[in-house]
Amino acid sequence: MKGLVRQLIRPEIRHLSAYHVADASGLIKLDAMENPYTWPDELRSAWLERLQSVDVNRYPDPAAGALMQRLREYLDLPEDMGLLPGNGSDEIIQLLAMALGTAGRSILSVEPGFVMYRMIATFCGMQYTGVPLQADDYSLDMPALLQAMEETLPALVFLAYPNNPTGNLFDEQDVIRLIEAAPGLVVIDEAYTAFAQHSFRGHLGHYDNLLLMGTLSKMGLAGLRFGYLAGPAAWLEQLDKVRLPYNINVLTQVSTEFALAHRDVFDSQTAAIRSQRERMYTALSTMKAVRVFPSQANFILIRVGEGRALPVFNALKQSGLLVKLSHGSHPLLQGCLRLTVGTEEENTRLLAALAEALA
């Protein structure tokens, strides 16, 4: 059996580790950038009533037409721009790599960055180049990026805006320079744009090689697994050919459309998260043993010092709090933990436990 596995499974796949999701049983979950707020009871009741009319014995609308029209209105997207649905952002990344990937082609991004860019490049047989960010503030290293573009001629460039796991917004003019210099397609990943209140949507149509990727997971719909890709129709018509049929199930279609019709609830929750982020940033900045990095996302990256990240992570876990141990995942993240912004009560508990762990 093992011999046949080694014979048939590609070596680069055998050498990978499966994506790890930490067990959060019994813990306050502050490791995955989820919206911590549940739906109000009245909204939940109306949603459940809406689901009663869904026929799960039939295949869903393959184009998710009603949902995509509601999403277009939500994004205020011009009619001449295309819109493609995905089963979360991960499927969108995979669609792009499948459509553009061929022998000798590469993907370029920055590091530390979203791990799925590298993983999906490997899945699809593409080369991957990760250009390190500036060590002091995680800004773009423009000379290094432009040189890497010239040397590798990437078919696909991914930039998260704000960046994950660092939380910062890159300089807009630097990003535009990269779009203009790129020999291939540039995809701006706006998974956290609601918390930054800044988007590249206004640039769509000005650059033939620009697409925007987004998700509704962070606004409070993580369990529905819905993402999207927006940009010139000529690109999306081709990418739609590699999208699996019925990739958005009927419950996700109906539930997401319902949620977008009640966006005021989720806008209010997003505003609360932004407010709590600023509160956390201020409190963390007073802790002498902590370096806090500015964030425009729904999480904050901190550095707790040489040799302290793992003990602090374990101490927080013992206190019933699960955060993300970023230390060890990249050289620029030595000593770092990533803290998802929770509710006011959760954040208060996290700050107290962190202060105790660092004492």
GUVEX-549231 format. One record per residue: x negated, y, z negated of N, C-alpha, C, O in turn. Coordinates in steps of 0.05 Angstrom, whole numbers, plus 32768, in hexadecimal, padded with zeros to 4 digits. Each point is the difference from the previous one (the first is absolute). Layout:
XYZXYZXYZXYZ
...
***
This chain:
7FF07FE880008010801880007FEF80198000800480128011
7FE97FF07FDC7FEF80187FFE7FEF800480197FFB80168008
7FFC7FD380047FF0800380188010800B80177FF680108010
80247FE87FF28011800B80158006801E7FFB8001800F8013
80037FF87FD48004801C7FFA7FE88011800880038015800D
7FE57FE17FED7FE7800F80077FFD8001801F7FF68014800B
80147FD780027FFD7FFF801D80138014800E7FF9800C8014
80207FF77FE28014800F800E8004801C7FF6800780128010
7FF57FF37FD68004801B7FF67FE7801180067FEA7FF77FFB
801B802180107FE9801180077FEF80067FE8800A80047FEA
7FDB7FFC80197FEE80047FEA8006801A7FF07FFE80007FE8
800880168027800580197FF280197FFF7FEF8002800F7FEC
80117FE0801B80187FFD7FEF7FFA7FEF7FE8800980057FEA
7FE77FE6801A7FF87FEE7FE97FF180107FEB80027FFA7FE8
7FEF801A80207FF0800F7FED800F80167FF27FF5800D7FEE
80247FF8801A801080147FF3800C7FF57FE680027FE87FFC
8007802A7FF380117FF97FE9801C800B800580038015800C
80117FDC7FEC801B800980048005801A7FF07FF480037FEB
801E800E801F800680197FF2800B7FF97FE480137FF07FFD
7FE0801C7FEF80077FF97FE4801480147FF57FFC80188002
80197FDD7FF2801480117FF27FFF7FF77FE380057FE97FF9
7FF5802A7FF57FFD7FFA7FE4801B7FF87FF38014800C8007
7FEB7FE27FE780187FF87FF1800780167FEB7FF080057FEE
802780068015800880167FEE80157FF77FEC800D80117FF3
7FF67FD5800980147FF67FED7FFC800C7FE47FEA7FFE7FF5
802B800E80007FFF800B7FE57FF0801A7FFE7FFC80097FE9
7FFC8003802D7FF080187FFF800E8018800D80117FFC8012
7FE8801C7FE680098018800E7FEF800280197FE880027FFF
80257FFD80197FF27FFD80197FF8801B800C8011800F800A
7FD57FF87FF37FF68019800A7FE87FFC80127FEC800E7FFF
80167FDD80127FE97FF8801080068001801E7FED7FFC8010
802C80087FF980077FFC801C800E8018800D800C7FFC8015
7FF2801B7FDF800B8019800C801E7FFE80068009800B8015
80067FE87FDA801D7FFD8004800E80187FF27FF6800B7FEC
80217FFC801E801280137FF3800A7FF27FE6800B7FEB8002
7FF180227FE780087FF27FE7801D80027FF980097FF47FED
8006801C8023801C80057FF980137FED800F7FFD7FFB8017
80167FFB7FDA80157FEF800C80168013800B7FFF80187FFC
80147FDC801280168010800B801580067FEB80057FF07FEE
800680288012801680067FED80177FEC800480057FF58015
800980057FD580157FEC800080158005801680087FED800D
8000802C7FF68015800680137FF67FFA801D800F7FF58010
7FD880117FF57FF57FFB801B7FFD7FE2800480057FF68016
7FF27FFC7FD67FFC7FE38002801B7FF3800580027FED8011
8013801C7FE2801B7FF4800580098004801C800C7FEE800D
7FF0802B7FFE80088006801B7FF07FEF8014800A7FF88015
7FDC80047FE57FEF7FF08011800A7FE3800180027FF48016
800480017FD380097FE47FFF801B7FFD800E80057FEB800D
800C80297FF180197FFF800F7FFB8000801E800E7FF2800F
7FDE801E7FF97FF98001801D7FF67FE5800A80067FF78016
7FEB7FFB7FD97FF47FE6800880167FEB80037FFB7FEC800E
801C80187FE580157FEB8002800A7FFD801D800B7FEB8007
7FF18029800A80097FFE801B7FEB7FF5801380057FFE8018
7FE47FFB7FDE7FEA7FF6801180047FE2800680047FF07FED
7FFB8009802C80017FE380077FE47FF580047FF380068014
80047FEA7FD87FE57FF680027FFE7FE780117FEA7FF58005
802D800180067FFF7FEA80127FF88008801C7FFC7FEF8011
8003802B7FF47FF9800A801B7FE4800D7FFF7FF8800B7FEC
7FFB7FF3802B7FE6800E80028004801E7FFE8015800A8008
7FD780047FEE8003801D7FFD7FFC800E801B7FF87FF48014
801080257FED7FFB801180187FE2800080067FF180097FEF
80067FEC80287FE37FFE80057FF2801B80017FE880027FFB
80278013800C7FF4801B8002800580107FE77FF580167FFD
801A7FDF7FF08007800F7FE7800A801C80077FF780147FF5
801B7FED801F8008801A800C800B80147FEC7FF880178000
801B7FE17FF0800D80137FED7FEB800A7FEC7FFF80187FF9
7FF07FD77FFD7FEB80077FED7FEC8013800D7FF980147FF4
7FFF7FE680247FEC8011800D800A801C80067FF180138000
80297FEF8007800B801B80048001800F7FE67FFA80188000
800D7FDB7FEA8000800D7FE67FE380087FF87FFC80167FF5
7FF17FD980117FE480067FFA7FF6801880117FF280117FF6
80167FF080237FF880168011800A801B7FF57FF180138000
80277FED7FF6800B80187FF37FF180067FE67FFA80187FFB
7FFF7FD47FF67FF280047FE77FE4800C80057FF780117FF1
7FFC7FE580247FE5800A80078001801A80107FEB800D8004
802D7FFB80058002801780127FEE7FFC80197FF180128007
80117FD680057FEE7FF98016800D8008801A80177FFA8005
7FDA8013800D800B8008801A800A7FE880107FF47FEB7FFE
802080198012800B7FEA80107FED7FF5801480037FE98008
7FE9802680017FED7FF680137FEA7FEF7FF47FEF7FF5800E
801180097FD77FED7FEE7FF2800C7FE57FFB80187FFE7FF8
7FD97FED800C800A7FE57FFB7FFE7FF97FE27FF1800D7FF1
801D7FDE800880017FF77FE480037FE2800080127FF5800D
7FDC7FFD7FE57FFF7FE3800080027FF67FE37FF280097FEF
80207FE3800C80037FF67FE57FEC7FE97FFA7FFA7FF18012
7FFD800D7FD57FEE7FEB7FF880077FF57FE5800D800E7FF0
7FEC7FD9800B80047FF37FE77FEA800A7FED7FEE7FF17FF9
801580287FFD7FEB800C7FF17FEA800B80127FFF7FFA8018
7FEF80167FDD7FEA800B800F7FED7FEA800A7FF480038015
80097FE87FDB7FEE7FEA800880077FF5801C7FEE7FFB8010
802B80017FF580087FF6801A7FF9801480177FF87FF88015
800B80217FE57FFA801580147FE27FFF80067FF880018018
7FF77FFD7FD47FE37FFD80047FFA7FE880117FF080018013
801E7FE97FE77FFB7FE7800F80098003801D7FF37FF68013
802480177FF2800A8004801B7FEB801080107FFB7FF98017
7FFB801B7FDE7FEC8011800D7FE77FF080077FF680028017
80007FEE7FD67FE87FF0800580057FEB80157FEF7FFA8010
80287FFA7FEF80077FEB80148002800B801C7FF67FF48013
801580247FEF8004800C801B7FE6800B800C7FFD7FFF8018
7FF2800B7FD77FE7800D800A7FE87FEE7FFE7FEC8004800D
80167FE77FE27FE97FEF7FFB7FF97FED801780117FF2800B
7FD6800F7FFD7FF57FEE80137FE27FFE7FFB7FF6800F7FF0
7FFD7FDE801D7FE37FFB7FFA7FF0801A80038002800E8014
7FEF7FF87FD77FEE80178002800C801A7FF67FF180147FFC
80297FED7FFF800D80197FF67FFF80017FE27FFD7FEC7FF2
8004802D80037FFC80037FE3801480137FF5800D8010800E
7FF67FEE7FD7801080127FEF7FEC80107FEF7FED7FF57FF6
8019802580067FF080117FEF8012800C7FEB801680098006
7FE07FF87FE1800D800F7FEB7FEB800A7FEC7FE87FFE8006
8021800C7FE47FEE800A7FEB80027FED7FE880137FF17FFC
7FD880107FF37FFF7FF07FE87FF680117FE97FEE80108003
801E7FEB7FE580157FED7FFB801B8009800C800680188001
80087FD4800A801A8005800D80127FE97FFC7FFB7FEE7FF0
801B8012801F80147FEA7FFE7FF47FE6800B7FF87FFF8017
80087FED7FD87FF27FE78006800C7FF280197FF27FF1800D
802880137FF9800C7FF280167FF58008801B80037FF08013
7FF180277FF07FF58008801A7FEA7FEC80077FFF7FF58016
7FEF80057FD77FEA7FED8004800B7FE480037FF77FF18013
801B80077FDC800A7FE58001800E7FF9801A7FFB7FEB800C
801680277FFD800F7FFB80197FED8001801880057FF28014
7FE7801F7FEB7FEC800080167FF47FE480027FFD7FF58016
7FFD7FFF7FD37FF57FE5800080147FEC800A7FFA7FEE8010
801F80147FE780157FED800980028000801E80047FEB800C
7FFA802D800080048003801D7FE77FFE8010800080068018
7FEA7FF37FDC7FE77FFC800F7FF3801980097FF180008014
801480177FDE7FF3801980077FE980067FED80007FF77FE9
7FED801880217FEA800A7FEF800B80167FEE8013800F8008
7FE17FF57FE1800980157FEE7FE880107FF77FEB7FF57FF8
8018802680097FEB80127FF6800D80117FEA8013800F8005
7FE27FF07FE3800980117FEA7FEB80157FFA7FEA7FF97FF7
801D8020800C7FED80167FFB8004800A7FE4801680097FFA
7FD57FF77FF5800380097FE48008801E7FFF7FF78010800F
801B7FF57FDE8007801C7FFA7FE9800D7FF17FED7FF37FF7
8014802880067FEC800E7FF080027FF67FE380167FFF7FF4
7FD37FFB800080007FF47FE5800A80137FEB800B7FF77FEB
7FF280238018800780137FEB801D80067FFD800A80037FEA
80047FFE802D801C80087FFF80137FF08013801780078003
7FDE7FE5800980107FEE8012800A800F801980157FF8800B
7FDE801D7FFD8007800E80187FF47FF180187FEF7FEF7FFD
801A8019801B7FF67FF380187FE3800780067FF980187FFD
7FF77FD580097FE48005800980018003801E7FFD7FEC800F
8008802C7FFA80048005801D7FE97FF7801280057FF38014
7FE280147FE67FEA7FF780117FFF7FE280037FFC7FF58016
80087FFD7FD37FFF7FE2800180187FF580107FFD7FED800F
801B801F7FEE80177FF7800F7FFD8004801E80067FEE8010
7FF1802A7FF77FFD8006801D7FEA7FEE800C80037FF88017
7FE880037FDA7FEB7FEE800A800B7FE380037FFA7FF38014
801580047FD9800C7FE5800180137FFE801880007FEB800E
800F802A7FF78012800080187FF07FFD801980087FF18012
7FE3801E7FF07FEF800080187FF37FE580047FFD7FF78017
7FFC7FFC7FD37FF17FE7800380137FE880047FF97FED800F
801E80137FE480127FE88001801780038014800D7FEC8007
7FF9802D800180178005801280197FF27FF7800A7FEF800F
800080167FD980177FF17FF6801980048011800780168008
80077FD37FFC801A8001800D8015800B7FEE8015800B8008
7FE67FF37FDD801480077FEC7FF2800C7FE87FED7FF57FF5
801D802280027FF6800E7FE8801780037FED8016800A8007
7FE67FED7FE0801480047FEB7FF680147FEB7FE97FFE7FF7
8028801580037FFA80137FEA801880037FEE80168008800A
7FE87FF17FDD801680037FED8000801C7FF57FEB800B7FF9
802D800280068002801C7FFA801980057FEF80168003800B
7FE77FFE7FDA7FE87FFE7FEF7FF37FE48002800C7FED8008
7FDB80137FEF7FF17FE7800280067FEE7FE8800480097FE9
7FFC7FDD801C80027FEC7FEB7FE67FF080007FF97FF48015
7FF9800B7FD5800880037FE47FF8801B7FF3800280037FE8
7FF3801080287FF580187FF3801480157FFB7FFC80117FEE
801A7FF08021801680127FFA7FFE801C800D801280107FFE
7FD77FF6800F7FFC801B800A800A8003801D80017FED800F
8006802C7FF880068007801B7FE68009800E7FF180107FF5
80097FE480227FE98009800F8005801C800C801780078004
7FD4800880028003801A800C800E7FFD801B7FF87FF08011
801D801F7FF380107FFE80187FF08005801A80037FF28014
7FEC80227FEB7FF0800680187FEC7FEA80067FFA7FFA8018
7FFC7FF87FD37FEE7FE98005800F7FEA800D7FF67FF38013
802280087FE480107FEB800C80068006801E7FFE7FEF8011
8008802A7FF580068008801B7FE77FFC801180017FF78017
7FE7800F7FDF7FE77FFC800E7FFD7FE280077FF77FF98016
80107FF67FD87FFE7FE3800480147FF780167FF97FF08011
801F801B7FEE80147FF980157FF58008801B80037FF18013
7FF280277FEF7FF6800A80197FE87FF1800A7FFB7FFE8018
7FF57FF87FD57FE77FF2800880047FE280057FF07FF3800D
802680027FE980047FE3800180047FF7801D800F800C800F
7FE37FDE7FF980047FF5801B80197FEF800380087FF98016
800480007FD380187FEF80008017800C7FF0800280197FFF
800E7FD67FF6801880087FF27FF980077FE37FF17FF27FF3
801B802380037FFD80087FE4801B7FFE7FF28014800B8009
7FED7FE67FE180187FFC7FF17FFD800C7FE47FEE7FF87FF1
8022801C80098000800C7FE680147FF17FEE801880008006
7FDE7FF57FE580117FF07FEE800B80127FEA7FF180097FEE
80297FFE8013800C80137FEE80117FF27FEB801680097FFA
7FE07FE17FFB800F7FF17FEC800780117FE880147FFC7FF3
7FDA80188007800480107FE78007801D80067FFD80117FEE
800B7FF4802A8004801C80088016800F7FF07FFE80187FFC
80167FD97FFA8015800D7FF07FF5800D7FE7800B80137FF6
7FDF7FE27FFF7FF4800B7FE87FED801680067FF980107FEE
7FFE7FF2802B7FEE80168008800E8017800C7FF680178001
80237FE4800880108015800E7FF0800C8017800280188006
7FF07FD780087FF1800880187FFF7FE980137FFB7FE97FF8
800A801D802280017FEB80147FF48009801A7FFE80188006
7FFA7FD5800A7FF68006801B80167FFD80157FFB80018018
801F7FFE7FDF80157FFD801380018017801480077FFD8017
7FF2801B7FDF8000801780127FEB7FFE8016800280108014
7FEB7FDE7FEA7FEB7FFD801580087FEB80157FF37FFE8014
80227FF37FE680097FEC80148007800D801A800E80158001
7FE97FE080158005800B801A7FEA8013800A7FFE80058018
7FF280057FD57FEA801280087FE77FF080087FEE800A800E
80117FDD7FE97FEA7FEE8006800A7FE6800A80117FF37FF3
7FE680058025800A7FE7800C7FF87FE77FF0800D7FEB8003
7FDF80177FEC7FF67FE97FF280077FFF7FE37FF37FF27FF0
8022801D8008800780027FE3801A7FF27FFB80158005800D
7FEB7FE97FDF80197FF47FF5800080037FE27FEB80037FF3
802D7FFD8002800480027FE3800D7FE77FF680137FF6800B
7FE27FFF7FDF800B7FE97FF3800B80077FE47FF380107FF2
80237FE58007800B80067FE6800F7FE97FF480037FEB800D
800580187FDA800F7FEC7FF28014800D7FED7FFB80177FF8
801A7FDB80018013800A7FEC7FFC7FF37FE5800F80047FED
7FDC7FEB80117FFB7FF17FE77FFB80137FE9800A7FFB7FEA
7FE6801A801A7FF880117FEA801780127FF67FFF80097FE9
80157FFC8028801680107FF780147FF17FEF8013800B7FF5
7FE97FDA800880117FF07FEF800C7FE8800D80127FF47FF5
7FE480048023800B7FEA800F7FEB7FEA800580017FF38014
7FEC800A7FD97FEB7FED8005800A7FE380057FF47FF28010
802180077FE2800A7FE58003800E7FFA801A80047FE98007
8002802C8009800D7FFC801A7FEC7FFB801780087FF68015
7FDF80127FE77FEB7FFC80148008800C801B80077FF28013
7FF880297FEE8006800E80197FEB801580057FFA80117FEF
7FFB7FEE80297FED8014800980078009801C80127FF5800D
7FE0801F7FFD8006800A801B7FE7800C800D7FED80067FF3
80157FFC80287FEB800D800F800D8015801280147FFA800D
7FE1801E7FF4800C801680107FEB800B80137FE880027FF9
80218006801F7FED800C8013800B7FFF801C80177FF98004
7FD9800E801080088000801B800D7FE680097FF57FEA7FFA
802180188014800F7FE880087FEF7FEC801180047FE87FFE
7FEA802380127FF07FEF80117FF07FEB7FF07FFD7FE98008
7FF9801F7FE17FF17FEE7FEE80147FEC7FF47FFB7FE88000
801B80227FF580127FEE7FF0800E7FEC801280077FEA7FF7
7FFE801D8022800C7FEC80137FEE7FE88003800A7FEA8003
7FDC801A7FFE7FEE7FEA80037FFD7FF07FE580007FE88000
7FFE80277FEA7FFD7FF37FE680197FEF7FF97FFE7FEC7FF2
8019801D801880197FF17FFA80007FE4800C800E7FEF7FF7
7FE1800D801D7FFF7FE6800D7FF37FEB7FEE80057FE88004
7FEB80207FE97FF37FEC7FEE800F7FFF7FE57FF77FF17FEE
801D801F800F80107FFF7FE780127FE78001800E7FFB8014
7FF17FF57FD680117FE88000801E80087FFF800780147FF4
800A7FDC8019801D80068000800B7FFE7FE47FF77FEF7FF0
801C8022800A800E7FFF7FE67FED80047FE980037FF37FEB
7FE9801E80187FEC80037FEA800A800F7FE87FF47FFF7FEB
8023800F8018800B800F7FEA801B7FF27FF980138002800F
7FEE7FF07FDA80177FF07FFA801880127FFA7FFE80187FFB
801A7FDC8006801980107FFF8003800D7FE5800B80167FFF
7FEC7FDE7FEB8003800C7FE67FEE80197FFE800880147FF4
7FE07FEA80177FEE80178000800B801680117FFF80187FF8
800C7FE2801F800C801480128016800F7FF2800080198000
80137FD97FF58017800D7FF37FF8800F7FE7800980167FFB
7FE57FDE7FF57FF8800D7FE77FF080198005800380147FF2
7FEB7FEB80217FEF8017800680108017800C7FFC80177FF9
80167FE2801980128015800B8010800C7FEA800480197FFF
80067FD77FEF8010800A7FE97FEF80137FEF800980167FF8
7FDE7FE280027FEE80117FF07FFA801B800D800080147FF2
7FFC7FEB80287FFA8019800E8018801380007FFD80188002
801B7FDD7FFD801880107FFE8003800D7FE5800F80137FFD
7FE17FE47FEF8001800B7FE67FE4800A7FF87FF67FFC7FEA
7FFD801180297FE480087FFD7FFC80137FE87FEA80027FF5
802B800D80037FFD80137FEB7FF77FF27FE67FF1800B7FF0
80197FDC800C7FF87FF17FE87FE27FFA80007FF280037FEC
80057FF4802C7FE47FF880027FED801980017FEA7FFE7FF7
8020801780157FF1801980007FFC800A7FE37FEA800A7FF9
802A7FF37FF77FFF80087FE47FEC7FEE7FF17FF0800A7FEF
80107FDC80167FED7FEE7FF37FE3800680097FEE80007FF0
800F8007802A7FE58007800A7FF680197FF27FE880017FF9
8029801280047FF880197FF27FF87FFA7FE37FEE800D7FF6
80217FE17FFD7FF97FF97FE57FE57FF37FFE7FF080047FED
800A7FEB80277FE57FF380017FEA801480047FEB7FFF7FF3
801A8015801F7FEC801580047FFB800F7FE67FE980077FF9
802C7FFF7FF97FFE800F7FE67FF07FF07FEC7FEF800A7FF2
80177FDC800C7FF27FEF7FED7FE37FFC80087FEE7FFD7FEF
800D8003802B7FE47FFE80097FF080187FF67FE97FFC7FF7
8022801C800B7FF180187FF67FFD7FFF7FE27FEB80087FF6
80297FEE7FFC7FFD7FFD7FE37FEA7FEC7FF97FF080067FEF
800F7FE480207FEB7FEC7FFA7FE5800B80077FED7FFC7FF1
8011801280267FE6800B80087FF580137FEB7FE97FFF7FF9
802980127FFC7FF780137FEC7FF77FF27FE67FEC80077FF5
80237FE480037FF97FF27FE87FE67FF080037FEF80007FEF
800E7FF380287FE87FF080057FE8801280027FEA7FF87FF8
8019802080117FEA801380037FF480097FE57FEA80097FFF
80267FF37FEC7FF680087FE57FF07FE97FF37FF480057FEB
800C7FE380217FF27FEA7FF47FE3800180097FFA7FFF8018
7FF480047FD47FE4800580067FF37FE9800F7FED80048010
801C7FE37FEC7FF37FE9800C800B7FF9801B7FF97FEC800C
801980257FFF800E7FFA80197FFA80158015800180187FFA
7FF97FDF801E800080138017801A7FFA801080067FEA8007
8009802B7FFE801A7FFE800D7FFD800C801C7FF680168004
80137FDB80107FFE8009801C801B800C800880157FF47FFB
7FEB802380128019800D800880107FED80127FF57FF28011
8025800E7FEC80127FEE800F8018800F800B800C80117FF2
7FFB7FE8802680198009800C80127FE88006801380028010
7FE87FE87FE380107FE8800380107FFB7FE6800380117FEF
80077FD6800E800F7FF97FE77FEE7FEF7FEE800A7FEF7FF1
7FDC801680107FED7FF27FEF7FE880137FFC7FFD8013800E
7FF37FE67FDE7FE980107FFA7FE87FED7FFC80027FEC7FF2
7FE8801B801B7FE77FF07FFD7FEF800D7FEA7FFC80188000
7FFA7FD87FEE7FEF800A7FEB7FE67FEF7FFF80007FE98008
7FEB80237FEE7FE77FF17FFB7FFA80027FE2800080167FF4
7FFB7FD380007FFD7FFF7FE27FE37FFA7FF77FFB7FFD7FE9
7FF38003802A7FE47FFE7FF87FF47FE48003800E7FEC8004
7FD880137FFC7FF17FE8800580077FEA7FED7FFF80037FE7
80097FE6802480057FE87FF0801A80017FEF80057FEE7FF0
800C80268015801880037FEF801A7FF9800E80147FFC7FF3
7FEC8002802880197FFC800E800E7FE77FF9801880007FF9
7FDA7FE98007800D7FE77FFA80097FFF7FE380177FF77FFB
7FD980117FF1800A80007FE4801980127FFD80127FF87FF1
7FEE801F801C801780127FFE80187FF3800D801680017FF5
7FE67FF3802280167FF2800E800C7FEB7FEE80197FFE7FFE
7FD67FF27FF6800A7FEA7FEF800E800B7FE780137FF57FF6
7FE280217FFF800D800C7FE8801C800B800780127FFC7FF0
7FF180108028801A8009800880137FE98004801880017FF9
7FDE7FE9801280107FE88004800A7FF57FE580177FF77FFD
7FD780097FEF80077FF77FE6801580127FF380107FF77FEF
7FF18022801A801480127FF6801A7FFF8010801380107FFC
7FEE7FDD801780197FFC801080028011801980158004800B
7FD380057FFF8000801280177FEE7FF480167FE97FFA7FFB
80228003801D7FF07FF680167FFA801780148012800B800B
7FD47FFB7FF87FF7801480137FEE7FF180147FFC7FE87FFE
7FFA802680167FF07FF480157FE280047FF97FF780167FFC
7FFB7FD380027FE380017FFC7FF38004801B7FFC7FEC800F
7FFC802C7FF77FF38006801A7FE27FFA7FFF7FF47FFB8015
800180067FD47FE37FFA7FFC7FFA7FE5800C800E7FEC7FFC
7FDC801380147FF87FE7800C800A7FFC801C7FF77FEE800E
801D80227FFB800B7FFC801A7FF1800F801680027FF98017
7FEE801B7FE17FF0801080127FEB800F7FF0800680087FE9
7FE27FFC80227FEB800E7FF08008801C7FF77FF780097FEB
801A800480248008801B7FF9801680007FEA800980167FF8
80007FD3800080157FFE7FEC7FF57FF47FE6800F7FF67FEF
7FD7800A800D7FF47FF67FE8800B800F7FE7800180198000
80087FD87FED800B800B7FE7801C800C80038009800E7FEE
80057FEB8028801A800D800580187FEF7FFA7FFF7FE78003
801680267FF4801B7FF47FFD80148012800F7FFC80188001
80187FDB800B8015800F800E801A7FFE7FF080097FEA7FFA
8002802C7FFE801880017FEF801880098010800080178009
80147FD87FFA80198008800C800F80127FED80017FFB7FE8
800B801A8023801080137FEF801B7FF27FFA800E7FF88013
7FF880057FD480197FF37FF8801480147FF67FFF80188007
80147FDF7FE8801380127FF37FF1800F7FEA7FEA7FFA7FF9
8024801B7FFD7FF380107FEA7FF97FEE7FE97FEA80037FF5
80277FEB80037FFB7FEE7FEA7FE87FEE80067FEE7FFC7FEF
80117FF880297FEA7FEF80087FE6800F80007FEB7FF57FF7
8015802380147FE8801080017FF580077FE57FE880007FFB
802B80077FF37FF880067FE47FF27FE97FF37FEC80037FF3
80207FE580117FF47FE87FF57FE57FFA800C7FED7FF87FF2
8010800C80297FE77FFC800D7FEA80137FF67FEA7FF77FFA
801D802280037FEC80147FF77FF67FF97FE47FE980037FFA
802A7FF57FF57FF87FF97FE47FEE7FE87FFF7FED7FFF7FF2
801B7FEC801E7FF07FE880007FE48004800D7FEC7FF57FF7
8013801C801D7FE78007800D7FED800E7FEC7FE97FFA7FFE
8022801A7FF47FF1800F7FEC7FF57FED7FEB7FE980037FF7
80277FEA80007FF77FED7FEC7FEB7FED800B7FEC7FFA7FF2
80177FFE80277FEC7FEE800C7FE5800D80047FEB7FF38000
8015802780047FE8800F80057FF3800B7FE67FE980098001
80257FF47FE97FF6800B7FE67FE77FF17FF77FF580077FEB
***
